Structure formats: structure tokens, C-alpha cells
Amino acid sequence: MPHYRISEAARLLGVSDDTMRRHIDAGLIEATKDRANRYVVEGEDLARFAGEQGAAVHDPTSVLRSARNRMVGLVTSITTDKVMAQVDLQCGRERVVSLMSTEAVNELGLVVGSLAVAVIKSTTVVVETPNA
């Protein structure tokens, strides 16, 4: 079973080492010592904790969709030309980039600072693992 040192676990959660230690001290996640006497977090425990922390922001739309991957965020950048646009959203810690028509940007009234929901529906999701 994989395990992660405190600094690795913190980086994966997007928090500081100190915050990770506070989570451990508060009993929110368990850490044990490895053979080198360093604290480590079991991968399964880290995955559970990450899932618990990853609660989605309330979706402000009232539309029902089959897509399950919906991320609420703020528009942070819009780059347009006559036909196409690139819209960047910051959804929590994640950046989502959408390419759409300039006409769609205008119809949606998107401006930097707008609240928006990225709806992701894909038949292909590539999963990679690091080289061991």
C-alpha cells in the first residue's frame, strides 16, 4: 500500500506541511512512523481525507444535467478574437480552461469576475501514474 511523507501529503492536498501536521494533531487523519522514524500517511487514508475535503461548491444553476463533473468557479481571464475565445475559470484550487466561440462568451455575459459553472462531459479520461 502506498504511503506519503507529511510534505508529500501536504503537496497533494494543496496545503502547507504545518497544516498537514495540524490535521494529524487534530485526529482528522492518521499518521504512523516508517522505518526511518518519519511520519507517513497511508495512501488509502489520504485518499479518503482528500475526498472528504473536496466538497463541491453549491451549483447556482437550476438546470439538471447528466454530466457529473460540474465545477463552480470564477472567470479569471478571457482572451477573444473575432471568432473564438479562451475562458479561464478558477474552481477552488483547480484551473479550468474552456475554448468557445466569442459569440457564446457574449451571449453568456461572461466577464472577468463572473460566477460560472464548468460542465465537463467526456468519453475519454486519461489516468496516469508517476514512474516508480
C-alpha positions as CSV (number, residue, x, y, z in Angstrom):
1,M,0.0,0.0,0.0
2,P,1.4,3.4,-0.9
3,H,2.3,5.9,1.9
4,Y,3.3,9.5,1.8
5,R,5.6,11.6,3.9
6,I,4.0,14.7,5.5
7,S,5.5,17.1,2.9
8,E,4.2,14.9,0.0
9,A,0.7,14.5,1.5
10,A,0.6,18.3,2.1
11,R,1.6,19.0,-1.5
12,L,-1.1,16.6,-2.8
13,L,-3.7,18.3,-0.8
14,G,-2.5,21.8,-1.7
15,V,-1.8,22.8,1.9
16,S,1.4,23.6,3.9
17,D,3.3,21.0,5.9
18,D,2.2,22.8,9.1
19,T,-1.5,22.5,8.1
20,M,-1.0,18.8,7.4
21,R,0.5,18.4,10.9
22,R,-2.4,20.2,12.4
23,H,-4.8,17.9,10.6
24,I,-2.9,14.9,12.1
25,D,-2.7,16.5,15.6
26,A,-6.5,17.2,15.5
27,G,-7.1,13.5,14.6
28,L,-8.6,14.3,11.2
29,I,-6.1,11.9,9.5
30,E,-3.8,9.3,11.0
31,A,0.0,9.2,10.6
32,T,2.4,6.5,11.6
33,K,6.2,6.3,11.7
34,D,8.1,4.5,8.9
35,R,11.3,2.5,9.3
36,A,13.3,5.8,9.2
37,N,11.2,7.2,12.1
38,R,9.5,9.7,9.8
39,Y,5.7,10.3,9.9
40,V,3.9,9.0,6.9
41,V,0.2,8.9,5.9
42,E,-1.2,5.7,4.3
43,G,-2.4,6.4,0.7
44,E,-5.9,5.0,1.4
45,D,-6.3,7.3,4.4
46,L,-5.0,10.3,2.4
47,A,-7.5,9.5,-0.4
48,R,-10.4,9.3,2.0
49,F,-9.4,12.6,3.6
50,A,-9.0,14.3,0.2
51,G,-12.4,13.1,-0.8
52,E,-14.0,14.5,2.3
53,Q,-12.2,17.8,1.8
54,G,-13.2,18.1,-1.8
55,A,-16.9,19.0,-1.2
56,A,-18.2,20.8,-4.3
57,V,-19.3,24.4,-4.2
58,H,-23.0,24.8,-4.5
59,D,-24.1,24.9,-8.1
60,P,-26.1,28.1,-8.5
61,T,-27.9,26.9,-11.7
62,S,-31.3,25.2,-11.5
63,V,-30.6,23.1,-14.6
64,L,-30.5,19.3,-14.4
65,R,-27.8,17.6,-16.5
66,S,-26.4,14.1,-17.0
67,A,-22.9,15.4,-16.6
68,R,-21.5,14.7,-13.1
69,N,-18.3,16.7,-13.4
70,R,-19.5,20.2,-12.6
71,M,-17.1,22.8,-11.1
72,V,-18.3,26.2,-9.8
73,G,-15.7,28.9,-10.2
74,L,-14.8,32.5,-11.1
75,V,-13.8,33.7,-14.5
76,T,-10.2,34.8,-14.2
77,S,-9.3,35.6,-17.8
78,I,-11.0,35.9,-21.2
79,T,-9.0,36.1,-24.4
80,T,-11.1,36.7,-27.6
81,D,-10.6,37.3,-31.2
82,K,-13.3,37.7,-33.9
83,V,-14.5,34.1,-33.8
84,M,-13.0,32.2,-30.8
85,A,-12.4,32.8,-27.1
86,Q,-10.4,31.2,-24.3
87,V,-12.1,31.4,-20.9
88,D,-10.2,30.6,-17.8
89,L,-12.0,29.6,-14.6
90,Q,-10.6,29.2,-11.1
91,C,-12.7,26.4,-9.5
92,G,-11.3,26.1,-6.0
93,R,-7.7,25.1,-6.4
94,E,-8.2,23.9,-9.9
95,R,-7.9,26.0,-13.1
96,V,-10.3,25.0,-15.9
97,V,-9.8,26.3,-19.5
98,S,-12.6,26.4,-22.0
99,L,-12.5,27.2,-25.7
100,M,-15.7,28.5,-27.1
101,S,-17.0,31.0,-29.6
102,T,-16.7,34.7,-28.9
103,E,-20.5,34.7,-29.6
104,A,-21.0,32.3,-26.7
105,V,-19.0,34.5,-24.4
106,N,-21.1,37.5,-25.3
107,E,-24.4,35.6,-25.0
108,L,-23.4,34.3,-21.6
109,G,-22.4,37.7,-20.5
110,L,-19.0,36.4,-19.3
111,V,-16.6,39.0,-17.9
112,V,-13.6,38.6,-15.5
113,G,-15.1,38.0,-12.1
114,S,-18.3,36.3,-13.3
115,L,-19.5,33.2,-11.5
116,A,-19.7,30.3,-13.9
117,V,-20.1,26.5,-13.8
118,A,-17.7,24.4,-15.9
119,V,-19.6,21.3,-17.0
120,I,-17.3,18.5,-18.2
121,K,-18.7,15.6,-20.2
122,S,-16.1,13.4,-21.8
123,T,-15.9,9.9,-23.1
124,T,-12.2,9.8,-22.6
125,V,-10.4,10.4,-19.3
126,V,-6.7,9.6,-19.3
127,V,-5.3,8.4,-16.0
128,E,-1.5,8.5,-15.5
129,T,0.7,7.3,-12.7
130,P,4.2,8.5,-11.9
131,N,7.2,6.3,-12.8
132,A,8.2,4.3,-9.8
